[in-house]
């Protein structure tokens, strides 16, 4: 294995050129705070809970907690009985949370060398470079190792140099961005009784991933990398390292970097020499007056902070995460009858002329006014277009007559445009979900903020009944959130905003830990479900609320775990301790609030403080303010209160205690009269509920619901602050979609007429609208500088479009060279196998191309060898599962042989001998053997990639396996006219779309891990995945009618548009493998993928003729380009390169390259051949409905595979699954 030695530089003996570092565990001073320590004094009740998840055993060992319940002497007994051990609340101080708030606000170290917004220090001069003590010259933007003070020891950090200065004494200083490995960001060790050891990391501990460490002023909107610079002396730095700032994934960068791909055994060498990558920044917000850190952020790098070639736009990241952003262009549908579109209208705007007045007279001013109304429409994910803004513009022409000295006159016209009205008609509906929703306090606030409630989940029956009294009943789901997290995902699960208030009892400092089992259950909810929920619902914004004790219980371990889950899912996140009294609540209620934003989504800020003693703020809300709003006669139990004899007090003050599940301590929370407690209605409104919010249950139950709730008055302000961030992202996505559409329009506009020599009038394709074809051909000609469609040169094969003889000769030359790789017809080799390193499926794909070759050209040169190979590899059950291929036998491998047999049946390829299984039988056998493998145990269905459990990839459910199943089932249904196969095809499509392999813009992702319930995707896109679904969808269109056919037409068009956009090089319309070709990192398999896209696009033309004018220009242009990179050989036909769009033979050759060029060129003959046949339309192949099931009456099997055959035919798959879900990335750029 080639090692990455970073930069070649001298290494001093004994130190190896690097700072010495400690490998010991990090000690922690016993008396000091570990994270942001503060306590919470209140009980949060039994709002909701789930079963413990697997993550609990890893992180929350030995945690203890109690399930708190209360009783009331006047309870009517109508509530659900509480469980757990009662505890005495009388001695607990409810203000502990406030007094411990300072522990959240970390002291800023006085020895910190970090400077916010610093420039060149006084008495320093800037220098261009410096030489380290090891003799290495360093400059700006170099990265060096350095030390950073942790707790009790020093460990290695990194400094990205931004500035080098020298003071008057000659001492050199390096100013730069401090970076730490993910495992070292806020690294701490716990010594609490609940948990001992290193605390949970905040970021995923990925090899050679480092994070920028920033410190900004609290409330500052600037979090750029240069907002904070760390200072180190020159003698404090060591080795120079290669660092890439990126927001691309590892997969997208793998073709241009080296350091991430050491083997597991070489982790130490990888850490010391491998390339480093920074994708995140950890931000501490400092209150400069208090000199304390009061808030935290972890944010993904912005594109403008990334190195060249290592970034993608935030809009693209949003699209990839959310599965696409529909076009924002307003359609003509819905316009008034007088509207008409204009060519110069903005792409996302519908232009409607409402009035036109033209007045011409002899006056000096001629006013020609035209009024136009622009409607801005927003098309959100999964939603209909909505008009969100209307603007009326007046265009005025001012004409004046200018008299000259010679007596002549000239009339001049000036155009004036002004905006007459601009009306924001409505805000788009942003969807909202609430988990552990309790009595609906947060949901009430979300509704008030204008969010659309989609679903509200809680396990407690009384809480669910309360929500049904206040919101639509169908929105409320009484279920365990772990059940929700692990159930099959649906489109309805996807929301814009999600709030979760995980059970807090395990974190509350009021908890006496007398019921450790219940504590463990409550704490484990987040560990077992959170990540799955994020991947399932894909919320754009996530908010969390938790008691302040989560920061101190177990030294903050559990909050760190929640932050980790968010970051691992790709979310940027901020968290801080907020006091709800600052937002209009009548009680001091400190809570840890977390806000997270998905990739590409603007991270919302915390809401601005509205109430307090500072100038400009409203006065704090008092008890009297709230009691004045309480109805005089509350309904039912809401008027219940316990009689007291306590001192009266002035209500013109906030509550002295916090409202808990028991209502709070009687010595603090009672009516100002002193004669009674607050009744339930008063408690509810003091907690921020409106007067009309209704509750279900008995006294104890309702009191607990109130005490557990997030005050709606705070929730409304929180979500009102989130809506502008959603709208900002929508505007960006809208503008981005306009650019994409504009580019597409420019590509489709008619160019000048082509030269007469390019396309003859007698061309059989002269009937095609050449809007696309001529545009692509002209650009292709400009790129290669040659004759337009006649690809003739000394170094390229002779190929002329529309000349059938030339096309067949070119195909014959390419097929001849392809067969030079095949040795299966030579003794002692086994028929049907390609030599290593080719896999078994590669051979099946190749024989599929030879069947196509006969179909297009009529040349039977390879028919005998094809038939021999296809029959030899069927296996003992005649279903293409030969025992000697079990180590690399996936459902897709089997399917490629089955689809080759299906093609043979469809084109009436010469049938095998009568005593051998026929083509239709073999295709049926493959399909029938795969139907029982449909796996509903995970992901809601789908085929696994691998058939056998011992193969890598068994837990991977991928697009090609399921796409082949869909493709084959649809084609089998068409051949036989059998609805059973169509049902199987529909099931495969519906699952692929539902689970997310096919996104709403018809991009096809590679696959997902079923151990994660298919909630995390490998987003890489391959051309053959798009092609296999395209043809299957086209067949389904062909075989359906009415609305169903219309639905399939939309899908076919979507698949076709997506494939044309992604897999055809820039503006040339030349097919290419976007994930690996530009970087030259396509592996052996991937070099053949274009063959299948070309094959299936051409077949689509036959079953869905309306696609002809879109598909054929793409195929024709690609065929010309493919011919350009094929070199003729006198003895071996023509050998072809890989990169068609490059225009030159790159000497990158193989079976895949030959297949790809062959399919592209021979597919140009599609107009001259008939379409696929069926058993009632001329098909001659014989099948058996029991084929592959063991019940067939098939005659003699093919000849037995000999020992020599087996020895020569084994194909190992050691690298078949290099890193699923991010792994297979090492081979692509």
N, C-alpha and C positions, 0 to 999 in steps of 0.2 A: 504493500500500500504506500502510495506516495504521501509523504508527510508535508504539512505546511509549516515552514520555518519562518513565517512572517517576514520581517525585514532582516536582511543579512547585515549584521553589525557585530563589532567585537564584544566578547563576553569576558570580563575580568575573571581571573582564576579565583576560585573559592566562592564567588557570589553569583556566577553565571549571569552577571549583568542585571540582577533584579533585587528588589528590596527584600530583605529578610522578613518572614512573616510567621506568625504563630499558627500552628495547626490544632491547638488545644481548644476545648469547648470554651465558649465565652462566659466568663464569670460575671456575676451581677452583684453590685453592692446590696447588702441585705436590707438596708433601711430605706432605700430610695424607691421612687415609683418606677414601674416597668413600662407601662404604656401611658395613656392619659388616665390617671386614676381619679375616680370620684364615685360616690356611693349614691344609691337610690333607696328611698325609704318606703316605697309603696308596693302593695300587692296588686298584681295585674289580673288576677283571676284566672279562669279556665277558658279564655276566649276561644281557643282552638288548639288542635294538636294533631300529630300524626304518629305513626309508628317510627321507632328509631331507624335511621338509615345506616348503611355500612360505614359511612364516614365518621359516625359517632365513635365507633370502637377505636378508630385511629387517633382521634383528637381529644375526645372528652372523657378520658378514662377517670373513673373515680369521682366524677362530679356529683355533688349532692344538692338536693333541693327539696322543697316541700310543696305539696298542693294545698293552697290556702283556702279555707272556707270560713264563712261567718254565719251567725245565727241572729235571729231577731225575735224578741218575745211576742211581737205583734204580727209576725208573718202569718199569712193565711194558708200557707202550705201549698199554694198552687204552683210553686216553681218546681223544677227538677231537683231532686235531692243532690246535695254536694257530696263529694267523696274526698277522702284524705283526712289528715289529722288537724283538728282546729288548733290554732295558736293564739296566744295572748298578744294583742296589738297595743295594749294600753301604754306600754313603756317606749314604744317606738317613736322617734322624732321624725315627723314627716318633712322636716326641712333639711335633713342630712344631705339630700341630693344637692341642694343649693350650696351648703357650706363646703361640700367636697368638689364643687365645680372647678375650683382652682387647680385641682389635680389634672383635669383635662387640658388646661392651658399650660403647656410645658414651658419651663424656663428656657430662654435662649441662652446658650452657653456663652459665657464671657470670653472664652478663649477661641471661639469660632473665628475662622479666617474667612468666612463667607461674607461677601459684600453685596448688597442689593444695589443694582444699577450703578456700579462704580465705573469710573473712567481711569485715566492715567493718574496715579497718585502724585501729590505735590512733591517736588524735588526728585521725581523720577523722570527718566527719559526712555522713550520707546526704542527698542532694538529689533532688528529683523530676524536674528537667529541667536541661538546659544549652543554651547557644546557641553554636554553632560560630563560628569566625572568619569564616565566610561568611554569618552571620546566620540560620542554620537552627536551629530549636529541636528538640532530640532528647530522647527519653525512653527508659525501659526498653522493651526488645523492638524498638527501632529497630535497623537494621543500617547501619553506616557503613563506608566504605572506610578503610583504614589501611595503614601500611607494615609490612613484616616483613623481618627480616634474613635473607637467604639467604647463599650463599657468594660473597662479593666484591661484592655489589650489593644494592639494595633493590628490591622489586617490590610490587605491590598485593596486599593481603590484605583481609579483611573482619572486622568485629567485631560480633557480635550482643550488644547491651548488656543486661546483667543487673542492673547496679548502677552508680549515679553517686555519687561522693563528692567532698568538698572538704576539703583539709587546712587547717591554721591560717593558712597564707600566702594562702589563697584559690585555690590551684591546684586545678583540677577534673580528676578522673581518671575514666576509663570502665573498668569491669570487665566483661568479657564473654567470649563464646566466640569464639576465633580460628578463622577459616575461610580456606581457600585453594582456588584453582581446582585441579581434578584434576591438571592438568599440573604444578602447583607443589608437590604433596605429595611431600616428600623428593626434590625435584628436584636432580639432580646431573649433572655432565658428566664423562665418562671421558677420560683421556689415556693409557690403557694401550696397549701395543703390539697387543693383540688387537682393540681397538675404540676408536674416537675419536668423540666427539660426545655429545649428551645421552643419558642412559641411558633405558631403557624406563620409561614411566610405570607407577605401581602401580595406578592406576585409569583406566578408559576416559576419554579426553579429550573429554568431551561439552561442547558449548557451554553456558556459564553454569551448569554443574554445579560446585558447590563442596563441600568436605569439612571437617567440624569436626576441629580438631586438639586432641587431649587428651593429658594426661600423668598417669598414676596410679601409685600405689605398687605395686611388683611383688607379684603374688599377690592384689591387691584384686579383689573380685568386682564392684565398682562401676565402671561405665563410662558413667554418665549424662553428659549434655552439661554439666551444671553442676558436675561433679566437678573441673573445671579451669577457672580464669578467667584470662584475659589482661588486663593492665593497660596502658592507653594514656592519655597526657595529652590533654586536649581539643584542644590545638593540633596533635596528630598525626593527626587524622582529617579526612576530606574529605566527599565526596558521600554522601547518604543513598540507600540502595538498597532495593528490595523483595526480600525473601527469604522463601521458603517452606520450612519443614522438612517433609519428606514421606517416606513409604515407599511411596506409590503410584508407579506408573510414569508416564512422560511422557504416555502415551496416556490414562490415567485422569484426569490433571489438565488435559489440553489444553483442555477447555471453560471452565476458570476462570482460565487464565493467558495471558500474552501473550508474554513475553520469549523463549521458546524457538523462536519461529516466524518469525524474520527469514529472509530469503533468504540464500543462500550469499554473495552479493555484498555483503551488509550486515553481515558478521560483526563488523567493528570497531564499528559503531553498536550492534549487539546486545550486545557485551561492555560497552560504556560505559553503555547505557541499559536493557538488557533485564532482565527479572525473573531472579532467581537462585534456585537450588534446591539444597537440601542433603539428600542421602539416605544419606550415609555418614559415618563418623567414623574417624579414624586415631588409634590409641592407642599411646603409648609407655609401657612399664612400667619404672619407675625403681627400682633398688635404692638406697634412700636412704642406706644405710651406705657403699656404694661410690661413690655419686653417678654411677651409670652406667645407661644404658638397656640392659636385658637381654632384653627381649621386645617384640614388636610385634603389633598387631591392626588389622584393618580390618573394621568391623562396620556392618551396615545399621542405620538408626535404628529404635528401638522405637516402637510405636504411640503410647505416652504421651509421646514426645519430639516428635511431629509436630504441626503446626498443625491447627486445626479443619478438618475436611473433606478433609485431605490424607493420611489414614492408612487402612490396612486392617489387620485383625487378623493376628497372626502365623499363626493357624490358617488363615485364608483364603489367605495367601501360600503356606503349605505345601500346601494343597489345589490351588492353581493350578499350583504347580511340579511336584508329584508326580502330578498328574492325578486328584486326588480321594482322599478318605479314607472308606472304607466305614463304614457305620453300626456302632456298637459294641453296639447292642441285641442282647441274647441272645434267640435264638428259642426256641420251645417244643421244637423238635426236639432230641433228645438228653437231654431231662429224664427223670427216672425216672417210673415209672408213677403215682406218687402225687402228682405236682406239679400245681399249678394256679396260674394267673396272678391277681394281684390288681390292682385298679385303681389303687391308690396306690403301686405298686412303682416304684422308680427306673427311668428309661428304659433304662439300660444294664445292668440287673440282672435276672436271672431269680430269681423268688421262689418258693421251694419249701417248702411246709409239710410237715415231717417228723413232727410229733407234736402232738397237741392233748389236753391233760388238763384236765378241768374238775371240780373237787371242790367240792361244796356241803355244808356241815354247819352246825352251830349254834355253831361256835367263833368266837372274836373275829376270827381271821384266815382269810380265804378266799383260797386261792392258785389262781388261774386262769392256768396257764402255757401259753403258746403258743411253740413254737420255730420259727424261720424261718431258712432257709439262703439266703444271697445269693451268687450266683456272678457275679464280674466277668469278662466275656468281652471280649477284645480282637480286633478284626478288622483286621489290617494290610493294606496294599496288596497285592492279589493273593493273599491267603492266607486260609485258613479260620479261623473263630473258634476261639480257644483260651481255656480257663478259666485265668485267671492268679491269681485270688484267691478264696477261700471264706471267708465270715463267717457265723457262727451267732449269732442274736440271740434273747434270751428276753424275751417280753412277759409281765409278771406283774401281776395285778390284786389289790391288797390291800384287803380289806374289813374295816371295823371298825364296831362298834355303839356309837353315842353316846347316852348317857342324859341327858335334860334334867331340870331341877329339878321340872317338873310331872309327872314320872313317865313321860312319853312317851320313846320311843327312835327313833333314826334310823340307818339303815345307810348308811355312806358308802364309796365305792370310789375308790381311788387307783391309777393306772396307773404301773408302773415298767418301764423298758426298759433292759436291760443286754446288753453284748456278751459272749458266752460263749467263743467261739473265733474266731480269725482266722488263717487259714493261707494263706500264699503258696504256691500249688500248683506253679507253674512259671513260668518267665520266657518270654516269647514268643521265637520264633526270629528273630533278626535276620540277614539274609543278608549275605554277604561275598564280595567279589571281590578278587583279587590280580593286578596287572599287573606285568610284569617280575619275576615271582615267584621266580626263581632256584631254589634248593634247597628253598624252602618255609619258611624261617625265620619270616617274618611270618605266614604261614598257620598254622603250628604254634601261634604265640602267639594268633592269633585263635580258633583252635579251642579252646585252653585257656580263653580268656575266655568261651566259650559261644556264639560266633558260628557260624552255619551256612554252611559253605563252598559257594558256588554255582559259581564257575569260577575257575581259576588259569591264567594265560597267561604263557608265556615262549617265546622263539625258540630257545634253546639246547637241542639234543636231550638231552644228558646231564642237564641240570637238570630237563627234563620227565620223564625216566625216573625220576629221583630222587623227584620228587613223586608219581609213580604208585606207587612203593613205599610211600609213607606216607599217601596219601589215596586216595579213590575214583578209579579210573582215568578214569571219564567226566567228572570235573571238570577234568582237565588238557587244555589246548589249546596245541599247539605252533604258534604263529603269530606273525607280526609284529603289534605292537599297532597299527600304522597300518592294517593289513588289518582288524583288529577295529573300529577307529574308523570306517572308511568303509563297512563292510558294513551291510546293511539292518538297522535296529533291530528287536528283538523284545521282548516282555514279559519274557522270560527274562533279558534284559540288565540289567534294573532291579534294583538292590540297595540295601540299607540302608547298608552300609559298603564303601568301596573304598580299597585301599592301592596306591600306585604308588611304586616305587623306580626312577626313570628312570636310564638308564645314567650312571654317574658319572665315567667315565674322562676326559672332557673338562674336568671341574672339579677333579680331584685335583691337588694341587700336586706329587705324586710324578711326574706325567706330564711327560716331557721334550719333548713336542710334536714327536716325530719322525715321526708319521703323521697329518698334518693332515686328510687325507681321512676317515680313520676317526674322528678327533675330531669333525669337522663332522657326520658321520653320527650319532654318539651324542648330541651336543648337540641336534641338530635334532629328536629324537624328540618332546620336549615341545611344540615349536612346531608341528609338523605334526599332532599327534594329540590333544593334551590337551583342547582345547575341544570337539572332536567327541565325545570319550569322555564328558565331563561331560554333554553334551546327550543322548547316547544312553542312558547307564546311569542318569542322574538319581540318583546316590548321595546319601543324606541326609548322610553324613559322608565326607569324603575325608581321607586321611592321606598325607603325602609324607615320604620320608626321603632325605637327600642328604649327601654328604661336606661337611665344613666349608669346603672350598675353593670351593664355589659362591658364597660370599659375597665372595671376593676375586678369583677368576679373572674377567677382563673387568670388574672393578669391580662384581661382583654383578649384571651385566646379566641373566643367565639365571634367577636366582632371582626377580628382579623380573618377568621375563616369565611365570613360572609363577603368581606372585601375581596378576598382571594377568588371566590367563585365568580364575582362580577368581572374581575380583571381577566380571569381565564376565559370567560365567555366573550371577551373583546370589548367590554364596557369601560368607558372612562367614568371615574367616580369621584365624588367629593363627600366629606362627612364632617359634622361639627355638632357641638352641643348647643341646642337652642332652648330658650325659655319661652314657653307659650304665652306667658304674661306679656311679652314684648309684642305680641301679635293680636292683642285684644281679648285674651282669655282672662277670666276673673281670678285665676290662681297662678301662683308660681309653679310651673310644671316643666322641669328641665328634661329634655329628651334628646337622644342621639338621633339625628336625622341624616339619612344617606340619600343622595341623589346620584343616579347613574344614567349614562347615555350610551346607546349602542353605537357601533362604528358608523361614522359619517353624520351622526346626529349632534347638533350643538348641545353642549352640556349646560343645562340651566343653572342659574345662580340660586342661592338661598333667597327667600323673600326678604324684602326690605323691612326693617323694624318699623312698626307703626305707632306703638304706644310706649310711653315712658316719661321720665322727668326731663330729658334733654330738650333743648329748644327745637321747635318745629315738629315735635311729636304730639300725638293726642295724649290726653291724660290717661293713666291706667284705668282699666275698667274696674268698677267697684261692685260690691255686693248689692248696694242700693240700685245701681244701674240695671242689674239683671233682675232683681225682684220687681222692679217697676214694669217689666215686660211679662211677668208670669201671670197666666190667667187666674182670675179670682177663684174659680171653681174647677180645679183640675179633674180630668175624667178618671173614674175608677180608683185603682190603687195609687195613682200618681199623687193623690192628696195625702197619702199615708205619711205620718211622722210620729216619732216617739216623744212623749212629754218629758220635759226637763225642767229643772229649777237651777238656772245658771245666771251669771251676771249679764245684764243687757249691755250692748255696745253699739257704737256708731256704725251704721252700714256703709258710710262713705269711705270705704277702704276695701282692698282686695281680700280674698280669703286668706286666713292665716295658715291654713294647712292645705294639703293636697287631697283631692277627692279620690278615694281608693275604692276597691271593690266592696268594702264595708261602709263606704260613705265618708271615711276619714275619722280621725279621733274626735270624740264628742267634745273634748275640751277646746278644740279649735273650730270645728265645723258645726255650728249650730245657728239657729235663727237669731237675728239681732235682738229680738224681744227677750231672749233667754228662757222662754217658756217651752221650747220644743226644738227638736232637730229640724233641719231642712226636710221638707217633704220631697218625694221622688221627682216631682215636676221641677221644683227649685234646683235640686241637684243636677238634673239633666241640663237645665238652661245655664247653670253656673259652669257646667262642663262644656258649654258652647253649642248645645243642641238648640234648634229652633223650638218655638212653643208648640208647633204642630207635629213634632216628631213623636210617634207612638211606640209603645213598648209592649212586649208580650211576656207574661210570666208572673210569678209571685213577687213579693217584696224583695226577698233576698236575691232572686234572679235578676230583677230589674236594676237593683242597686249595683250588682256586680257588672251588668252590661254597661251601666253609666260609668262606673269607675274604670273599666277596662278600655273605654273608648278613646280614640284620638279626637280631640275637640274639633268639631266641624269648622269652627271659626278660624282655626289655624290651617286646617286642610284646604279650605277655600283659598286662602292667601298663597299657600304652597303651590297649588295647581294653577292658579291664575298667573303665577310667575313662570310656570312651565310652558303654558300655551304659546307665549311669544317665541320661545326657543323652537317649538315644533313648527310654528309658522315660518320662522327664519329658514329652517332646513327645507321646508316645502318650497319656499321661494328659490332657494339654491337649486333644488332638484328640478324645479320647473324650468329654470333658466338652462340648466344642464341638458334637460330633455329637448329643449328648443334647439340647442346647438347640435345635438345628435340628429334631430330631424332635419335641420338645415343642411348638414353634411350629406345626409341621404338624398335630399332634394337636389343638391348640387350635383351629386353623382348621377342622378337620373335625368338631368336636363339634356335636351337634344344638343349634340355637338354639330359642327358644320357637316354637310353631306360627305360621306366617305368617297375616296377616289373610285372611279369606275372600275379599276382593276381589282378593287378589293372584294366586292360582292357583285357577282354577275346578276343581271336581271332574270336570267333563267334559273337562278338558284332555287332549289325546292323550298328554301326558307324565306323567299322574298316576301311571303305573306306575313312574316313576323313583324310586329312593330319593333323597329330597331333602336328604340329609345335607350335601352340598356346595352344591347349588343354593340351598337356603333360607338357608344361612349367608352365601353371597356376596350374595344378593339383599337380605337384611336389612342387611348392612354397606353395600351400595350405596345402599339407601334412607337410611341414616343419613348417608352422605356427602353425598348430594344433597338430602336433606330433601324429597323429592317423593313422589308416589304410587308404589307399589312397582314395578310392572312396566309401567304405562302412562305412557310417556314423552311427555307432552303439555304443551306450554307455548307461549307466543306466539312464542318464539324457536327452537323445535325442530320438526323435521318430525313428522308424525303417524305414530306407529309403535306398534303394540301386539303384544306377543308372543302367539303362538298364534292370531292373527287373520290368516289367509293373505292376505286381500285387502289389509289394512293393510300387511303386510310387502311384498307385491308392489308396492304403490303407492310405498312408501318406496324400494324398490330402483329402480323406474322413474325416480323423481325424481333419485336420485343418478347413475344411468347417463346420464340426459339431460344433466346438468351436466358429467359427465366428457367427453362427446362434444363439448362446446363447445371443448375444447382441440384437438380433432382437425380438421385442415384437409386431410387427404389425399384427401378426396372432392371437393375443389374445385380447378378448373383454375387454374394449371398445376402444382399440387402433386402429388407422387408418392404414390400409394396406399400405405398401410401405415406412414407416417412421422408422428411427432409433431414439431412445430416445436422448434427449439432453445430451451432448453438440454437438452431430453430426448434420450436416447440411443436407438439403434435397438432395443435389447432392451426398453426401457420400453414401446414400442409393441407388441411381441410379447406382453408380459405383460398389457397392457391388452386385447388381443383375446382372450387366454385368459379374462379376467374377463367379456367379453361372451358368450363361449361358455357359461360358467357361468351367466350371466344368463338366457340362453335355456333352459338345462337346468332351472333352478329355477322360472322364471316362465312359460315357454311363449311369451313375448313375442318375436316375430320382427322387431321394428323394426330391429335392427342386424345382421341376418343377412347381408344383401347386402353391406353395407360391410365386414363382417368377412371374408366369403369373398373379396371383391376384394383386400383388403389381404393376406390370408394367401397368396394365389396370386401376387400381384405381387412379393412379396419373396423368392421361393424361390431366385432366382439361377440362373445358367446350368446348374448341375448338379442343380437341383431339391433342394438339401439345405440351404437357408437360409444360403447364403454369397454374398450379392450383392457384386460387386466394389467398389461404391461405399461399402461399410461396413468395408473391411479395416482401417482405422485404429483401429477400436474393436471389432473382432470377436474375442470370446473364446469359449471352449468353452461358457461359461455363457450368453452372449448367444444363440448358435446354439441351445442347448438349450431356452431359454424359448420360442422359436418352435416347436421340435420338440415340446415338451410341450403347447403349445396345440393343435397338430395331433393329438397323442395323445388329448387330452381330447375333441376333436371326434369322433374315431373311437369313443371309449368311450361317448359319450352319444348316438351316432347324429345328430350335428349334420348338417343337410342337406348331402348330398354335392356336391362341385363338378361342373361339367359333365363329361361323359364323356371329352372330349378334353383334360382337364387332370389333373395328378397328384392323386390322392385323399389323404384325410387320413392313412390308414395308411401309404401310400407315403411321404409327406413325413416322418412320424415315423421310419420305417425308414431313410430316407436320412440323417437327422441322426445316428441312432445308428450306422449302418454307417460313416459318415465319421469318427466319433469313435473307434471301436474301434481303428483302426490308429494313432491318436495316443497310445494308452496307452504311457507312457514308462518303461521299466525301467532306463534308464541312470542315473537318480538316485533316491534315496529308496525304492528297491525297487519302484517303479511309480508309478501315478497319472497323471492328466491335468494338464497345465499350464493356467494360467488363460487365457493368450492363445494364439491359434493361430499367429500369425506372429511370427517372431523379432524383427522391427523394432518391435514394440509393447512399451511398458512393461508389466511383469508377466509376460513370457514365462518368467522364472525362478521364478515364484510358483506353487506347487501349492496350490490352495485348496479349501475345503469345498464351495462352491456348484457349481463345475465338476464335481467328482467326485460330489457328491450328486445333481446333475441326471442325470449318467450312470447312477448307481445307480437312481434313481427311474424314469428312462425305460426302462432295460433290464428292470427288474422288471415294469413295466406292459406292456411289449411282450411279455414272456414270458407274462403272464397272458392277454393278448388272443389270442395265437397258440397258447398251450399249447406253447411251444418251449423246451426245456431249455437250448439254447445261450444264449439271452438271460438265463435264470436264472443260468447260470454266470458270465456277464459281471457280473451284479448282485452275486453273492456275492464275486467278485473285488474289486469296488469297495468293498464293505462291509469285507471283511477287510483290505484295504490301509488304508482310512481309520482303522480301529481300531488296526491294528498300528503304523502310523506315528505315531499320536497325535492325529490331527485329532478323533477321537471318543475321549474319555477314559473311564476305567472307570466313571464315574458318568454317562455318556452326555451330557456337555456337549460341544458341538461348537465347536471353535476355528476361527478364520477361515482360517488357512493357514500355509504355511511356505516358506522360501526353499530351492530345490533346490540352490543353490550351497553351502549348508551341510548338504546331504544330509538336509534336513528334520529337523534336530536342534534347531532353535530355532523357536518358534511365536509367531504373533500370537494372543494369548489372547483377543482380543475376541470376543464372541458376538453373533450376529445371529439374529433370529427365523426368517428364511427358511432358514438353514442347518439349524436344528433341524427345521423343517417338512418339508423335502425328504427328509431321511433318515427321518423318522417315517412318511410315506406309503409310501416304498419298503419299509421293514421290515414294515409292515402287509400289503402285497401279498405279500411273501415268506412271511409267516405263513399267509396265505390259501391259498397254493399248495403248501405242504409238509404233511407228516404226521409223526406219531410224535415221536421225540426232536428231530428237526430243527424241527418246528413248535413244540415246547416252547422250544427255544433262541430262535427268532424271537419268541416271545411275551415272553420275558424282555427282549429288545432293544426291542420295541415299548413295553412297560411302562416300561422305563428311559428311553427317549426322551421318552415322554409325561410322566413324572414330572419329568424335568429341565426340559422346556419349561414345564410348569405352575408350577414353582418359580421360574423365572428370568424368564419373559416375561409374567407376570400381576401387575399392580401390587399390591404389599404384600398386604393381606388382602381386597382388593375383588374379586379374580378378573377384573380388567379387563386386557385385552391391552395391552401397551405395548412400545416398543423401548427396552430397558433401557440400552443403551450410549449413547444420544444424546437420547432424549426429555426426561428430567428437566432437562437443561441447555439444551434448545432448540437443539441443534447438529446435528440430523439433516440430512443433505444430501438432494438431490433423489431419489436412488436409495433411500436408507434410509427415506424417508417412505412408500414403498410396501411395505416388507417385511412389515408386518402382514397385508397382503392375502394373501400366499402362505401364511403360517402358518395363517390362517383357512381358506383354500381346501383346504390339505392335511390339516388336522385334520378338516374335515367329510368329505373323501373317505375318511379313515381309518375313520370310523364305518361306512361301507358295506362295506369289505373286512374289517374286524375289528370285528364288532358288539359284542363284549364291552367295547370302549372307549367305548361310547355314554354310559354314566352318568358317566364322567369328563370326556369332551370336551364334551358338550352344555351342561352348566351354565356352562362357561367361555365357550363361544361365545355363549350366550344373554345372559349378563351383559354381555359385551363389545358385543354388538349394541345392547343398550339404551343403553349408555354412548356408543357411536358415534352413535346417533340424537340424543342430547342435544347433540352439537356440530355438527349439520347444520342449516343455516338454509334454510327454503323460499324459493323465488323464483318469482314468477308466470310468468316467461318462460323461465327456465333451470333448472327443476327444483329441486334442493337442493344447496347448496354446503357442504362439510364441512371442519371444522378437523382438527387433528392430535392433540391430547392428549385422548383419551377420558376418562382418569382424572381430568382437571381439571374436567370437567363444564360447561365454558363454551366458546363458539366463540372461537378464538384468532386468527382471520383468517389463519391459516397454511394456505394452500390450494394445490391443484395436482392433477395426475392421480393421483399416488401416494395422496394423502389420499382422493380419490374412490374409487379401487380398494379401498382398505382398508376403508372404511365399507361399500361395496357388498358385498364378499365376506363381511364379518361378518354383515350383516343378511340377505342372501339365503341364507347357510348355515344359518340357523335353519329353513329349509324342507326340510332334508335328509331328514327322516322321511317326507316326502310324495312323494319321487321314487324311482325305481328305481336299482339299483346299476349299475356299469359293465358293459358288454356285451363279448363276445368274438366271434371268428369262428365259434364254435360255439354261441353263446348269444344270437343275434339281431343281431350286428354286421353292418353292411352295407358298411363301407368296404373298399376293395380295396388290397392292398399288393403288394410285389415284393421278394423276398429279396435281389435285387441292387441295390435302390434305393441311390443315393448312391455306388455303386462303379464306375460307368462302364459296367456291363454290362446296364443296364436296357433294356427295350423300350417305355418310356413313349412315349405319343403326343405330340401337339403341345405345345410349351412355352408358358408364359403369354406375354402380349404383351411386346414388347421395351421396356426402359426407355429413355426418350428422353433427349437431352442436357439438356433443360429439367428433366426429372425428377432427373437426377443433380445438377444445379446446386442444386436445392432440397433434396437429400437428404443431402448430406455432413454427417457428424457427427464432429467432432474430439474427441480424448480427451486433451488436454494435461494434464488433472489426474486422469486415470484412476487412476494409482497413486501418489498423494502419499504417499511414504514407506511402502513395504511393510515389514511387521514392525516396526511402531511408527509408521509414517508415517500411514496412514489415520486415525491417532488425532487429528489436529488438529481433526477435526470432531465429536469426541465428548467427553463429560465423563467 
